[in-house]
Amino acid sequence: MVPYFSIIVVCLNPGEKLRKTLESICVQTFRDYEVIIKDGGSKDGSLACIWEIFEKDKVKLIEKKDQGIYDAMNQAAAQAAGDYAYYLNCGDLFYSEEVLEKMAEFIQSFDETERARIKEIPGIYYGNIFERLTGQKVASNPHMDAFGCYRNVPCHQACFYSRELLLAHPFQISYRVRADYEQFLWCFFVMQKEREVRFAYRDLLIADYEGGGFSETRENRRISAAEHKEITRKYMPKGQLFRFRMVMLLSLAPLRTKMAENKVTAGIYNKMKEAVYALKNR
């Protein structure tokens, strides 16, 4: 029987983080899922906890070398059988025991005509995350458009992907930090020209996001900025990019980023952002 969700966990010597992440999956009230664990060659004994938490028929363990996190994510997606795939990084947790249940209800909540076509329309269904470092809810943009793609796509810990989108355009491993961003833009700008793709938002906390990881080091932030420029040039015309950059400049984007990352000001910033989203989507 095909599972509804494939929950993908990528790891390498994760220590106790793996146990905590898997336990947050195990307690989900919605049970129609499989767990794909892609391990790059751990030597710390952490994988032993898998069989203490799950029955063997619930888990696929892939032990194989890879060329980094995005290659590992691709390897896992290729082995997934679920209709929808979700990546939960080691150290991150589902925000509540009802996340999968509520997302399954949301995906199936469209009208009768849409429900009849639900498996024919690939989509990215997304919500919000709770950021542990700042102790704040980080809201995703409820309506995706070109500027939303330039400025603020939801992080992959907030996204449930139709598996076929991940297979049609795997993460490009030439990007060290922004491959998930590139994949999202491909879905929006390229795949939608070929067929309908749904981008659907629910105001729901999906993940308790650990933060402070690979993409957030000083060096990788520099790489991230360079990759953002390269990727947006790949998908957006020059005139559009110029307009978007001017908007970011005039709206004091660097200052807003500092506010979002500061524990003292993050709450104020995120409430302001949610208010702007609400006004835009009336």
N, C-alpha and C positions, 0 to 999 in steps of 0.2 A: 504493500500500500504506500502511495506517495505521501510523504509528510507535508503538512501545510507550510511550516517554517523550517529552514536550515539555519541553525545558530552556529556561527563560525568563530572559533577562538584560535588566534595565532599566538604561538609562544616560543620562547627560547630561554631556558633556565629561569622560569618565572617565580620559583620559590612558592611561598604561601599565597601569593596573589592568584595563582591558578585555582586553588581550592575555593577561595572566596568568590571568584567569578563564576565557577561552575555551580556553587551552592545557590547563587542568585538565579541561575537557570533552573535548577532542580526543583525549586519551590514554586515555579510558575503554575497558576491554576489551569491554564490552557496546556494540554498535554500532547497535542498533535505536532510534534517537532522532532527533529534529529539534531544531534550536536556533532559538528565537525571540528576536531582539534588538529590543527596543523602545527607540528613541532619540528623545529629546524635542527634538532640534535642535542636536546637537553642532557646535561650530565649531573644535574643536581638532585635527581630522584623525585622531582616534583610530579612526574606523570603517574606515579603510583596512586595518587589520590583519586584519579579518574574512576577507578573501579570500586572505590569505596563509596562513591556518590551515585554512579549510574550503573544500570544493567548494561551488559555488553551490546545488546541489540539496539540500544539508544544512541550509541556513540560510534563514529568512525574516527579512528586515530591514524593520521598520516604522518609518518616519521620519515622525513626526506629533507636533504639539504636544499637551500633556496638562495636566491640572490638578494634577499632583503624582504622587508615586510610586505611589499606589494606583490612580489613574486609568490610569497607564501599565501597571500589572500587569493591570488589567481588559482594556485594549485588546489586550494580548498573549494573554491567555487566550482571548479571542474568536477569535483567529486560529490557535490551537493545534489540532493534529489528533490528538495522542497520546492514549492511554487514560489516562495519568497525567501530571500537570503538576508541575514542580518549579521553584522560583524560586531562582536563584543570583545574589546581588547582586554588582555590580562590586567587586572587592577580596576577595571570598570565593572559596574554592577547594573543589573536591571533596577530601576528606581523603586518598583513595587512588585508584589507577587502577581499583579493583574495586568502587567504590560502586554504580554502576548494575547491574552483574552480580549483586551480592549482594542488592540490593533487589528485582530482578526475580525472583530465586530465592525470596526471602521471600514476595513477593506470591503466587507460584504454589505455595507449599509447603503449603497446607492440604489436608485430606483429599479423597478423590475427590468426595464430595457437594459440598463447598465449591468445589472447582475447577470443577465444572460450573456453579456459580452466580456465579463470580468477577466476571464483567462485569455481573451483575445487582445486585450489592451495592456501592454506592458506598462509598469508604473514604478514610481518611487513614492512611497508613503512615509511621511516623516512627521516628527513632533519636536519636542524640546529636550534639552539636557539640564541636569543639575550639575553645576561646576563646584567640585569639592574644594578647590583652592580658595575660591572667593565666597563659598557658601550661598551662591545665588542661582536662581533659575535663569538660563540663557534661552530666550525665545528665538525660534527660527522665523524666517520671513514666510507669512502665510500664503503669499501669492508670488510665484516665480515669474519674472520677466527678464529681459536682457540686463537691466541694471541690477536686479537682484542676483543674477548670475555673476556679474562683475564684482559686486560688493560683498555678498553675504549668502553663499549657499549653505544649507544645513550640513553640519559635520556628519561623517558617516555613522557615528554612534547614535544619531537621531533617525537614521534612514533604514527602511525595509525596501529592498530592491526586488523587482521581478527578476528571477534568476536569469532569464533570457537576455536581459540587458547586460549583465556581467559577462555572459558568454559571448555575446555579439561584439563587445568592445571591452576586453579585459583591461585591467589597470596597466598603464604603460610604465614599465619598470625603469625607463630612462629618467623618469622624474623621481627624485629621492624623497620629496616631501609632499608634492601636490598631485600625485597620480589620481587620488580620489576626486579632487577638484576637476581635473581634466576629464575624467570619466563622466562626471555629472554634466559638464558643458557639452560633451559629445552627445549625451542623451537629449539635451535640450535643443541644441542647434543643428545636429545632424540627423539623429534618429527620427525626430519629429517631422523632418521633411519626407521621410520614407513612409511613415505610418503614425497613427495617433499614439502619443505617450502621455500618461496621466501623471501629474505632479500634485499630490493631495496632502494637505496639512491637517493634523488634528492637534488641538491644544492639550497635549498630554506629555508629562515628563517620562521620557523613555529610559534614559541612562543616568546613573550616578557616575559622572565622568571624573576620573582621577586627576588628569591634567599633569603638566610638568614633564611630559614624556619626550619622545624622540623629536617631534616636530617643533618643540618649544625651546630648544637650546638656542643660544645666541647665533651660532654658526648656521643652524638650520632655519632660523628666521630669515637670515640673509639669503639663503638658498630659496626659501619660500617666496620671497619678494621677486627674485629673478625669475622663478618658474611661473609665478602669476603673470608677469609681463609676457613671457613667451606663450603661455597658453591662451591668454586673452587675445593676443595678436593672431593666433591660429584660428579663432572662431569669430572675432568681431572686426568690423571694418574700421579703418583709421578714424573717420569722422565720429563714429559712435564712441570709440575709445577716448578721443579728445574730450567729448562732452562729459563722459563719466568721470574722467580725471579732474576736470574743472569742478564738478559737483563735489567730489571728494575733498578737493583743496578748499573750496569755499565753506564746506561743512566741518572743517577742522578735524579731519579723519585721524591724524596722529594723536591729537588730544583725546578724542573719544576712545581710541584704543587703550591709552594709558588709564583712562577712567574705568574701562571695562575690566582691566586686569588688576586694579587696586582694590583690596578688600574693603577699604573705607568707602570708596565711591562706586563700586560695582553695582550695588543695589539700586542706587539712584539712576545710574546709566541704563540698566536693564529695564527699569520701569519706564523711563523716557522712551526707550526703543519700542517697547510694547505699545505705548500710547501712539507713537508714530505709525506703527503697523495697523493699529485699530482704525486710525483716521484714513489711511490709504485704502483700506479694504471695506469701508462702509458701503 
